[in-house]
């Protein structure tokens, strides 16, 4: 398994093995891979994590890595407060500001009619949105036009390290003796410095995710500086890279389907009479065609379900999410891109909103998306590798009025 993760083709290998041997696979001495949606609720209805989450040395556990149900439940109290209805409104407002900044950059860049490195700009947008929500700002990668602090590189190296060595957790004690801290500790220390920096700069004035989970009045336990750094690194992972990767995938499929672009634009323009910047958040969340585009994106990339549970699983088809369905094998019970149970992603409302809002704002620029001649979309699709996070090649778009 470590070999497949290092190569980035674990998802393809598991699919191949399931197609050959069926829904139950033994992939390690004490590990099963299960391709059966009926197992979802029993397995994920409680916190029961494998030793994979403890596979590398770290100063402290983050919420996502602790395998102690009592500790998880205790720390979850403050996390739930961080994602209260009122705080979600604040995060949406921050995302709107960053989206306006992104669109301004795209408008300026579009003047020379050259291919736009969209995946690069979306990645920077994700970092800045995460920084605002989690650290009260301070990243400003879009203004700098690059990830000046190197968050993305450190994040990807750390998750690759976890993915490979998490399969052999007995290596943890040996690695702890190494003179170098290793990528995951480096990442936590990287995040810890950011925690200290923002705490000094904005003491007493912050209302972000990290300040809420550190505040004892939020109902959770007092976090040590190491736990705060671990949770900060988890926030960087959960709030930046995952959302931006999903948004890149959404833009890839919409760019490749002009009829879908046209229908989506019609839904948006028929729903909102005034400026798109003033669109009602609730109405935006309920648009069926936009929602179908997002849901189908999360189905195709990342491939979160097995092929036998969905009809035509490798194609971008919206019918399964719209009235009338698609017929055939389309079991949406197997579709859980944000996990389930106590470990469900608390940021799901933020992630879905951000994807929908960014895409819905593009009609304000009055252009249709297309792939430039220099860009080979088939090569881009083939470039996807899974190292616990998705990595892929460069994606470019162009447009015409």
LOBAKOL-829922 format. One record per residue (C-alpha): residue number from 0; residue in three letters; x, z, y. Coordinates in nm, 3 decimals, padded with zeros to 5 digits. Layout:
N
+-----+-----+---------+---------+---------+
|   i |  aa |       X |       Z |       Y |
+-----+-----+---------+---------+---------+
| NUM | ALA |       X |       Z |       Y |
...
+-----+-----+---------+---------+---------+
//
This chain:
401
+-----+-----+---------+---------+---------+
|   i |  aa |       X |       Z |       Y |
+-----+-----+---------+---------+---------+
|   0 | UNK |  00.000 |  00.000 |  00.000 |
|   1 | UNK |  00.285 |  00.080 |  00.241 |
|   2 | UNK |  00.425 | -00.267 |  00.180 |
|   3 | UNK |  00.095 | -00.436 |  00.266 |
|   4 | UNK |  00.057 | -00.230 |  00.582 |
|   5 | UNK |  00.411 | -00.316 |  00.690 |
|   6 | UNK |  00.336 | -00.685 |  00.633 |
|   7 | UNK |  00.004 | -00.652 |  00.815 |
|   8 | UNK | -00.210 | -00.796 |  00.536 |
|   9 | UNK | -00.363 | -00.484 |  00.377 |
|  10 | UNK | -00.714 | -00.597 |  00.472 |
|  11 | UNK | -00.666 | -00.932 |  00.301 |
|  12 | UNK | -00.509 | -00.780 | -00.009 |
|  13 | UNK | -00.790 | -00.528 | -00.051 |
|  14 | UNK | -01.050 | -00.801 | -00.008 |
|  15 | UNK | -00.876 | -01.008 | -00.275 |
|  16 | UNK | -00.860 | -00.714 | -00.516 |
|  17 | UNK | -01.224 | -00.620 | -00.463 |
|  18 | UNK | -01.331 | -00.979 | -00.526 |
|  19 | UNK | -01.134 | -00.972 | -00.851 |
|  20 | UNK | -01.207 | -00.622 | -00.984 |
|  21 | UNK | -01.529 | -00.512 | -00.816 |
|  22 | UNK | -01.634 | -00.239 | -00.572 |
|  23 | UNK | -01.421 |  00.047 | -00.711 |
|  24 | UNK | -01.043 |  00.022 | -00.685 |
|  25 | UNK | -00.775 |  00.278 | -00.754 |
|  26 | UNK | -00.506 |  00.206 | -00.494 |
|  27 | UNK | -00.292 |  00.518 | -00.537 |
|  28 | UNK | -00.251 |  00.825 | -00.758 |
|  29 | UNK | -00.537 |  01.003 | -00.582 |
|  30 | UNK | -00.694 |  00.726 | -00.375 |
|  31 | UNK | -00.988 |  00.492 | -00.416 |
|  32 | UNK | -01.099 |  00.193 | -00.212 |
|  33 | UNK | -01.477 |  00.170 | -00.231 |
|  34 | UNK | -01.672 | -00.142 | -00.140 |
|  35 | UNK | -02.022 |  00.004 | -00.164 |
|  36 | UNK | -02.230 |  00.101 |  00.141 |
|  37 | UNK | -02.416 |  00.360 | -00.065 |
|  38 | UNK | -02.098 |  00.569 | -00.061 |
|  39 | UNK | -02.086 |  00.578 |  00.318 |
|  40 | UNK | -02.312 |  00.875 |  00.388 |
|  41 | UNK | -02.190 |  01.106 |  00.109 |
|  42 | UNK | -01.824 |  01.047 |  00.197 |
|  43 | UNK | -01.847 |  01.062 |  00.576 |
|  44 | UNK | -02.111 |  01.333 |  00.612 |
|  45 | UNK | -01.834 |  01.594 |  00.613 |
|  46 | UNK | -01.476 |  01.623 |  00.734 |
|  47 | UNK | -01.269 |  01.567 |  00.424 |
|  48 | UNK | -00.951 |  01.385 |  00.513 |
|  49 | UNK | -00.673 |  01.276 |  00.283 |
|  50 | UNK | -00.308 |  01.372 |  00.316 |
|  51 | UNK | -00.257 |  01.040 |  00.494 |
|  52 | UNK | -00.339 |  01.216 |  00.823 |
|  53 | UNK | -00.058 |  01.464 |  00.760 |
|  54 | UNK |  00.191 |  01.203 |  00.646 |
|  55 | UNK |  00.436 |  01.223 |  00.937 |
|  56 | UNK |  00.596 |  01.514 |  01.124 |
|  57 | UNK |  00.418 |  01.608 |  01.446 |
|  58 | UNK |  00.418 |  01.911 |  01.674 |
|  59 | UNK |  00.040 |  01.960 |  01.646 |
|  60 | UNK | -00.272 |  01.794 |  01.514 |
|  61 | UNK | -00.504 |  01.589 |  01.732 |
|  62 | UNK | -00.878 |  01.606 |  01.678 |
|  63 | UNK | -00.860 |  01.297 |  01.460 |
|  64 | UNK | -00.575 |  01.421 |  01.237 |
|  65 | UNK | -00.680 |  01.778 |  01.160 |
|  66 | UNK | -00.816 |  01.819 |  00.807 |
|  67 | UNK | -00.944 |  02.171 |  00.871 |
|  68 | UNK | -01.327 |  02.147 |  00.905 |
|  69 | UNK | -01.349 |  02.473 |  01.101 |
|  70 | UNK | -01.082 |  02.367 |  01.352 |
|  71 | UNK | -01.242 |  02.025 |  01.387 |
|  72 | UNK | -01.585 |  02.177 |  01.456 |
|  73 | UNK | -01.439 |  02.421 |  01.710 |
|  74 | UNK | -01.247 |  02.156 |  01.903 |
|  75 | UNK | -01.538 |  01.915 |  01.886 |
|  76 | UNK | -01.743 |  02.141 |  02.117 |
|  77 | UNK | -01.529 |  02.057 |  02.419 |
|  78 | UNK | -01.506 |  01.692 |  02.320 |
|  79 | UNK | -01.885 |  01.667 |  02.311 |
|  80 | UNK | -01.896 |  01.809 |  02.664 |
|  81 | UNK | -01.643 |  01.549 |  02.776 |
|  82 | UNK | -01.890 |  01.282 |  02.664 |
|  83 | UNK | -02.203 |  01.438 |  02.813 |
|  84 | UNK | -02.457 |  01.215 |  02.987 |
|  85 | UNK | -02.325 |  01.313 |  03.330 |
|  86 | UNK | -01.964 |  01.246 |  03.239 |
|  87 | UNK | -02.055 |  00.912 |  03.082 |
|  88 | UNK | -02.197 |  00.807 |  03.420 |
|  89 | UNK | -01.864 |  00.889 |  03.581 |
|  90 | UNK | -01.671 |  00.689 |  03.321 |
|  91 | UNK | -01.900 |  00.389 |  03.369 |
|  92 | UNK | -01.846 |  00.403 |  03.745 |
|  93 | UNK | -01.469 |  00.409 |  03.695 |
|  94 | UNK | -01.488 |  00.116 |  03.454 |
|  95 | UNK | -01.686 | -00.084 |  03.711 |
|  96 | UNK | -01.411 | -00.036 |  03.969 |
|  97 | UNK | -01.144 | -00.151 |  03.725 |
|  98 | UNK | -01.356 | -00.446 |  03.614 |
|  99 | UNK | -01.392 | -00.558 |  03.976 |
| 100 | UNK | -01.013 | -00.539 |  04.005 |
| 101 | UNK | -00.975 | -00.748 |  03.688 |
| 102 | UNK | -01.217 | -01.012 |  03.816 |
| 103 | UNK | -01.032 | -01.032 |  04.147 |
| 104 | UNK | -00.712 | -01.103 |  03.955 |
| 105 | UNK | -00.884 | -01.372 |  03.748 |
| 106 | UNK | -01.026 | -01.536 |  04.060 |
| 107 | UNK | -00.684 | -01.553 |  04.224 |
| 108 | UNK | -00.520 | -01.680 |  03.906 |
| 109 | UNK | -00.790 | -01.943 |  03.855 |
| 110 | UNK | -00.703 | -02.126 |  04.177 |
| 111 | UNK | -00.409 | -02.311 |  04.023 |
| 112 | UNK | -00.616 | -02.416 |  03.717 |
| 113 | UNK | -00.344 | -02.307 |  03.475 |
| 114 | UNK | -00.397 | -02.136 |  03.142 |
| 115 | UNK | -00.470 | -01.768 |  03.189 |
| 116 | UNK | -00.305 | -01.510 |  02.960 |
| 117 | UNK | -00.637 | -01.333 |  02.905 |
| 118 | UNK | -00.522 | -01.102 |  02.626 |
| 119 | UNK | -00.246 | -00.970 |  02.855 |
| 120 | UNK | -00.484 | -00.892 |  03.142 |
| 121 | UNK | -00.745 | -00.733 |  02.918 |
| 122 | UNK | -00.477 | -00.510 |  02.767 |
| 123 | UNK | -00.373 | -00.393 |  03.114 |
| 124 | UNK | -00.739 | -00.343 |  03.210 |
| 125 | UNK | -00.784 | -00.122 |  02.901 |
| 126 | UNK | -00.484 |  00.094 |  02.991 |
| 127 | UNK | -00.605 |  00.145 |  03.348 |
| 128 | UNK | -00.962 |  00.228 |  03.241 |
| 129 | UNK | -00.828 |  00.475 |  02.985 |
| 130 | UNK | -00.599 |  00.630 |  03.246 |
| 131 | UNK | -00.886 |  00.684 |  03.490 |
| 132 | UNK | -01.119 |  00.836 |  03.231 |
| 133 | UNK | -00.860 |  01.050 |  03.058 |
| 134 | UNK | -00.589 |  01.138 |  03.311 |
| 135 | UNK | -00.758 |  01.083 |  03.650 |
| 136 | UNK | -00.560 |  00.764 |  03.702 |
| 137 | UNK | -00.195 |  00.703 |  03.765 |
| 138 | UNK | -00.126 |  00.406 |  03.537 |
| 139 | UNK | -00.198 |  00.105 |  03.765 |
| 140 | UNK | -00.073 | -00.155 |  03.519 |
| 141 | UNK | -00.293 | -00.432 |  03.661 |
| 142 | UNK | -00.144 | -00.381 |  04.006 |
| 143 | UNK |  00.205 | -00.390 |  03.855 |
| 144 | UNK |  00.104 | -00.692 |  03.642 |
| 145 | UNK |  00.266 | -00.528 |  03.339 |
| 146 | UNK |  00.274 | -00.212 |  03.127 |
| 147 | UNK |  00.563 | -00.059 |  03.320 |
| 148 | UNK |  00.579 |  00.263 |  03.116 |
| 149 | UNK |  00.565 |  00.085 |  02.780 |
| 150 | UNK |  00.255 |  00.257 |  02.642 |
| 151 | UNK |  00.147 | -00.035 |  02.426 |
| 152 | UNK |  00.486 | -00.078 |  02.259 |
| 153 | UNK |  00.521 |  00.293 |  02.181 |
| 154 | UNK |  00.161 |  00.310 |  02.058 |
| 155 | UNK |  00.197 |  00.017 |  01.820 |
| 156 | UNK |  00.528 |  00.144 |  01.682 |
| 157 | UNK |  00.379 |  00.489 |  01.626 |
| 158 | UNK |  00.069 |  00.365 |  01.444 |
| 159 | UNK |  00.277 |  00.134 |  01.223 |
| 160 | UNK |  00.495 |  00.433 |  01.135 |
| 161 | UNK |  00.186 |  00.641 |  01.049 |
| 162 | UNK |  00.031 |  00.362 |  00.847 |
| 163 | UNK |  00.336 |  00.303 |  00.630 |
| 164 | UNK |  00.453 |  00.662 |  00.577 |
| 165 | UNK |  00.102 |  00.806 |  00.556 |
| 166 | UNK |  00.080 |  00.642 |  00.213 |
| 167 | UNK |  00.369 |  00.860 |  00.091 |
| 168 | UNK |  00.292 |  01.200 |  00.250 |
| 169 | UNK |  00.558 |  01.377 |  00.042 |
| 170 | UNK |  00.810 |  01.208 |  00.275 |
| 171 | UNK |  00.692 |  01.429 |  00.562 |
| 172 | UNK |  00.925 |  01.722 |  00.484 |
| 173 | UNK |  01.223 |  01.488 |  00.447 |
| 174 | UNK |  01.148 |  01.314 |  00.776 |
| 175 | UNK |  01.122 |  01.650 |  00.951 |
| 176 | UNK |  01.495 |  01.700 |  00.882 |
| 177 | UNK |  01.593 |  01.374 |  01.053 |
| 178 | UNK |  01.783 |  01.408 |  01.385 |
| 179 | UNK |  01.559 |  01.149 |  01.553 |
| 180 | UNK |  01.200 |  01.261 |  01.624 |
| 181 | UNK |  01.048 |  00.937 |  01.496 |
| 182 | UNK |  00.788 |  00.711 |  01.661 |
| 183 | UNK |  00.486 |  00.941 |  01.634 |
| 184 | UNK |  00.663 |  01.243 |  01.784 |
| 185 | UNK |  00.810 |  01.016 |  02.049 |
| 186 | UNK |  00.457 |  00.898 |  02.131 |
| 187 | UNK |  00.322 |  01.254 |  02.149 |
| 188 | UNK |  00.612 |  01.358 |  02.373 |
| 189 | UNK |  00.547 |  01.049 |  02.585 |
| 190 | UNK |  00.183 |  01.154 |  02.621 |
| 191 | UNK |  00.282 |  01.517 |  02.681 |
| 192 | UNK |  00.489 |  01.417 |  02.983 |
| 193 | UNK |  00.188 |  01.233 |  03.121 |
| 194 | UNK | -00.026 |  01.545 |  03.071 |
| 195 | UNK |  00.223 |  01.758 |  03.266 |
| 196 | UNK |  00.257 |  01.495 |  03.539 |
| 197 | UNK | -00.117 |  01.460 |  03.601 |
| 198 | UNK | -00.174 |  01.836 |  03.576 |
| 199 | UNK |  00.078 |  01.900 |  03.855 |
| 200 | UNK | -00.048 |  01.616 |  04.069 |
| 201 | UNK | -00.422 |  01.684 |  04.043 |
| 202 | UNK | -00.441 |  02.057 |  03.971 |
| 203 | UNK | -00.794 |  02.190 |  04.026 |
| 204 | UNK | -00.937 |  01.851 |  04.124 |
| 205 | UNK | -00.964 |  01.673 |  03.789 |
| 206 | UNK | -01.277 |  01.585 |  03.598 |
| 207 | UNK | -01.143 |  01.369 |  03.319 |
| 208 | UNK | -01.154 |  01.385 |  02.940 |
| 209 | UNK | -00.826 |  01.569 |  02.901 |
| 210 | UNK | -00.903 |  01.830 |  03.167 |
| 211 | UNK | -01.242 |  01.901 |  03.007 |
| 212 | UNK | -01.107 |  01.953 |  02.656 |
| 213 | UNK | -00.830 |  02.175 |  02.797 |
| 214 | UNK | -01.079 |  02.387 |  02.993 |
| 215 | UNK | -01.171 |  02.701 |  02.797 |
| 216 | UNK | -01.507 |  02.714 |  02.976 |
| 217 | UNK | -01.600 |  02.394 |  02.790 |
| 218 | UNK | -01.652 |  02.607 |  02.480 |
| 219 | UNK | -01.358 |  02.495 |  02.272 |
| 220 | UNK | -01.040 |  02.686 |  02.185 |
| 221 | UNK | -00.750 |  02.705 |  02.427 |
| 222 | UNK | -00.517 |  02.418 |  02.344 |
| 223 | UNK | -00.143 |  02.464 |  02.322 |
| 224 | UNK |  00.071 |  02.215 |  02.513 |
| 225 | UNK |  00.147 |  02.045 |  02.182 |
| 226 | UNK | -00.222 |  02.014 |  02.092 |
| 227 | UNK | -00.292 |  01.877 |  02.440 |
| 228 | UNK | -00.016 |  01.619 |  02.393 |
| 229 | UNK | -00.153 |  01.526 |  02.050 |
| 230 | UNK | -00.505 |  01.483 |  02.189 |
| 231 | UNK | -00.365 |  01.285 |  02.483 |
| 232 | UNK | -00.194 |  01.043 |  02.244 |
| 233 | UNK | -00.521 |  01.014 |  02.050 |
| 234 | UNK | -00.704 |  00.934 |  02.375 |
| 235 | UNK | -00.457 |  00.659 |  02.460 |
| 236 | UNK | -00.515 |  00.505 |  02.118 |
| 237 | UNK | -00.893 |  00.545 |  02.112 |
| 238 | UNK | -00.973 |  00.457 |  02.473 |
| 239 | UNK | -00.737 |  00.170 |  02.548 |
| 240 | UNK | -00.609 | -00.041 |  02.262 |
| 241 | UNK | -00.923 | -00.041 |  02.047 |
| 242 | UNK | -01.158 | -00.137 |  02.331 |
| 243 | UNK | -00.928 | -00.403 |  02.474 |
| 244 | UNK | -00.873 | -00.555 |  02.128 |
| 245 | UNK | -01.249 | -00.573 |  02.070 |
| 246 | UNK | -01.295 | -00.734 |  02.411 |
| 247 | UNK | -01.024 | -00.993 |  02.339 |
| 248 | UNK | -01.205 | -01.077 |  02.015 |
| 249 | UNK | -01.538 | -01.107 |  02.200 |
| 250 | UNK | -01.384 | -01.346 |  02.452 |
| 251 | UNK | -01.219 | -01.547 |  02.176 |
| 252 | UNK | -01.549 | -01.616 |  02.001 |
| 253 | UNK | -01.751 | -01.680 |  02.315 |
| 254 | UNK | -01.485 | -01.920 |  02.441 |
| 255 | UNK | -01.509 | -02.109 |  02.115 |
| 256 | UNK | -01.890 | -02.142 |  02.135 |
| 257 | UNK | -02.009 | -02.300 |  02.459 |
| 258 | UNK | -02.375 | -02.298 |  02.354 |
| 259 | UNK | -02.355 | -01.922 |  02.307 |
| 260 | UNK | -02.195 | -01.894 |  02.652 |
| 261 | UNK | -02.483 | -02.093 |  02.799 |
| 262 | UNK | -02.752 | -01.886 |  02.627 |
| 263 | UNK | -02.585 | -01.559 |  02.724 |
| 264 | UNK | -02.555 | -01.666 |  03.087 |
| 265 | UNK | -02.923 | -01.760 |  03.087 |
| 266 | UNK | -03.019 | -01.415 |  02.952 |
| 267 | UNK | -02.815 | -01.243 |  03.222 |
| 268 | UNK | -02.935 | -01.457 |  03.514 |
| 269 | UNK | -03.298 | -01.431 |  03.402 |
| 270 | UNK | -03.272 | -01.052 |  03.378 |
| 271 | UNK | -03.089 | -00.966 |  03.699 |
| 272 | UNK | -03.213 | -01.109 |  04.029 |
| 273 | UNK | -02.960 | -00.947 |  04.262 |
| 274 | UNK | -02.583 | -00.917 |  04.254 |
| 275 | UNK | -02.447 | -00.858 |  03.906 |
| 276 | UNK | -02.242 | -00.570 |  04.043 |
| 277 | UNK | -02.570 | -00.381 |  04.095 |
| 278 | UNK | -02.711 | -00.442 |  03.749 |
| 279 | UNK | -02.894 | -00.150 |  03.594 |
| 280 | UNK | -02.689 |  00.013 |  03.318 |
| 281 | UNK | -02.990 |  00.086 |  03.096 |
| 282 | UNK | -03.117 | -00.271 |  03.114 |
| 283 | UNK | -02.770 | -00.405 |  03.042 |
| 284 | UNK | -02.749 | -00.192 |  02.729 |
| 285 | UNK | -03.077 | -00.335 |  02.597 |
| 286 | UNK | -03.014 | -00.711 |  02.635 |
| 287 | UNK | -03.061 | -00.845 |  02.280 |
| 288 | UNK | -02.842 | -01.156 |  02.299 |
| 289 | UNK | -02.552 | -00.976 |  02.468 |
| 290 | UNK | -02.581 | -00.696 |  02.212 |
| 291 | UNK | -02.578 | -00.950 |  01.928 |
| 292 | UNK | -02.256 | -01.101 |  02.067 |
| 293 | UNK | -02.088 | -00.760 |  02.074 |
| 294 | UNK | -02.213 | -00.654 |  01.729 |
| 295 | UNK | -02.107 | -00.980 |  01.567 |
| 296 | UNK | -01.763 | -00.952 |  01.726 |
| 297 | UNK | -01.716 | -00.605 |  01.580 |
| 298 | UNK | -01.818 | -00.746 |  01.243 |
| 299 | UNK | -01.580 | -01.044 |  01.242 |
| 300 | UNK | -01.276 | -00.887 |  01.418 |
| 301 | UNK | -01.197 | -00.624 |  01.310 |
| 302 | UNK | -01.347 | -00.697 |  00.967 |
| 303 | UNK | -01.509 | -00.359 |  00.922 |
| 304 | UNK | -01.726 | -00.449 |  00.622 |
| 305 | UNK | -01.672 | -00.624 |  00.292 |
| 306 | UNK | -01.773 | -00.985 |  00.251 |
| 307 | UNK | -02.040 | -00.929 | -00.009 |
| 308 | UNK | -02.253 | -00.720 |  00.227 |
| 309 | UNK | -02.299 | -00.988 |  00.494 |
| 310 | UNK | -02.408 | -01.350 |  00.475 |
| 311 | UNK | -02.137 | -01.598 |  00.580 |
| 312 | UNK | -01.901 | -01.312 |  00.674 |
| 313 | UNK | -01.615 | -01.519 |  00.817 |
| 314 | UNK | -01.829 | -01.712 |  01.066 |
| 315 | UNK | -01.946 | -01.602 |  01.411 |
| 316 | UNK | -02.325 | -01.608 |  01.370 |
| 317 | UNK | -02.563 | -01.407 |  01.585 |
| 318 | UNK | -02.881 | -01.455 |  01.383 |
| 319 | UNK | -02.827 | -01.143 |  01.176 |
| 320 | UNK | -02.858 | -00.923 |  01.487 |
| 321 | UNK | -03.159 | -01.099 |  01.641 |
| 322 | UNK | -03.527 | -01.097 |  01.550 |
| 323 | UNK | -03.588 | -01.293 |  01.234 |
| 324 | UNK | -03.253 | -01.214 |  01.079 |
| 325 | UNK | -03.032 | -01.451 |  00.888 |
| 326 | UNK | -03.165 | -01.415 |  00.536 |
| 327 | UNK | -02.953 | -01.379 |  00.225 |
| 328 | UNK | -02.696 | -01.105 |  00.189 |
| 329 | UNK | -02.698 | -00.927 |  00.524 |
| 330 | UNK | -02.678 | -00.555 |  00.458 |
| 331 | UNK | -02.625 | -00.392 |  00.798 |
| 332 | UNK | -02.610 | -00.047 |  00.633 |
| 333 | UNK | -02.249 | -00.141 |  00.556 |
| 334 | UNK | -02.177 | -00.195 |  00.924 |
| 335 | UNK | -02.024 |  00.119 |  01.078 |
| 336 | UNK | -01.753 |  00.013 |  01.327 |
| 337 | UNK | -01.760 |  00.355 |  01.494 |
| 338 | UNK | -01.753 |  00.556 |  01.171 |
| 339 | UNK | -02.023 |  00.805 |  01.072 |
| 340 | UNK | -02.093 |  01.178 |  01.047 |
| 341 | UNK | -01.875 |  01.449 |  01.209 |
| 342 | UNK | -01.595 |  01.198 |  01.254 |
| 343 | UNK | -01.807 |  00.947 |  01.446 |
| 344 | UNK | -01.640 |  00.797 |  01.752 |
| 345 | UNK | -01.759 |  00.998 |  02.053 |
| 346 | UNK | -01.655 |  00.716 |  02.283 |
| 347 | UNK | -01.898 |  00.468 |  02.127 |
| 348 | UNK | -02.131 |  00.454 |  02.433 |
| 349 | UNK | -01.833 |  00.397 |  02.664 |
| 350 | UNK | -01.680 |  00.129 |  02.442 |
| 351 | UNK | -02.003 | -00.067 |  02.402 |
| 352 | UNK | -02.083 | -00.041 |  02.771 |
| 353 | UNK | -01.739 | -00.158 |  02.879 |
| 354 | UNK | -01.750 | -00.461 |  02.649 |
| 355 | UNK | -02.094 | -00.560 |  02.774 |
| 356 | UNK | -02.022 | -00.496 |  03.141 |
| 357 | UNK | -01.698 | -00.694 |  03.151 |
| 358 | UNK | -01.856 | -00.991 |  02.975 |
| 359 | UNK | -02.172 | -00.980 |  03.187 |
| 360 | UNK | -01.968 | -00.991 |  03.509 |
| 361 | UNK | -01.806 | -01.326 |  03.426 |
| 362 | UNK | -02.108 | -01.533 |  03.543 |
| 363 | UNK | -02.030 | -01.411 |  03.896 |
| 364 | UNK | -01.722 | -01.636 |  03.880 |
| 365 | UNK | -01.930 | -01.948 |  03.801 |
| 366 | UNK | -01.706 | -02.091 |  03.534 |
| 367 | UNK | -01.729 | -02.184 |  03.169 |
| 368 | UNK | -01.457 | -02.069 |  02.935 |
| 369 | UNK | -01.256 | -02.303 |  02.718 |
| 370 | UNK | -00.924 | -02.304 |  02.537 |
| 371 | UNK | -00.640 | -02.493 |  02.710 |
| 372 | UNK | -00.461 | -02.776 |  02.531 |
| 373 | UNK | -00.149 | -02.564 |  02.489 |
| 374 | UNK | -00.341 | -02.299 |  02.292 |
| 375 | UNK | -00.411 | -02.335 |  01.918 |
| 376 | UNK | -00.703 | -02.108 |  01.831 |
| 377 | UNK | -00.644 | -02.148 |  01.457 |
| 378 | UNK | -00.289 | -02.021 |  01.494 |
| 379 | UNK | -00.421 | -01.732 |  01.702 |
| 380 | UNK | -00.673 | -01.636 |  01.432 |
| 381 | UNK | -00.402 | -01.654 |  01.168 |
| 382 | UNK | -00.173 | -01.432 |  01.376 |
| 383 | UNK | -00.387 | -01.121 |  01.325 |
| 384 | UNK | -00.207 | -00.844 |  01.141 |
| 385 | UNK | -00.330 | -00.496 |  01.058 |
| 386 | UNK | -00.083 | -00.210 |  01.101 |
| 387 | UNK | -00.354 |  00.057 |  01.140 |
| 388 | UNK | -00.414 | -00.117 |  01.474 |
| 389 | UNK | -00.464 | -00.489 |  01.514 |
| 390 | UNK | -00.180 | -00.694 |  01.658 |
| 391 | UNK | -00.198 | -01.066 |  01.724 |
| 392 | UNK | -00.048 | -01.351 |  01.917 |
| 393 | UNK | -00.103 | -01.454 |  02.274 |
| 394 | UNK | -00.455 | -01.568 |  02.375 |
| 395 | UNK | -00.502 | -01.801 |  02.671 |
| 396 | UNK | -00.814 | -01.950 |  02.829 |
| 397 | UNK | -00.891 | -02.204 |  03.097 |
| 398 | UNK | -01.216 | -02.283 |  03.274 |
| 399 | UNK | -01.408 | -02.547 |  03.458 |
| 400 | UNK | -01.681 | -02.510 |  03.721 |
+-----+-----+---------+---------+---------+
//
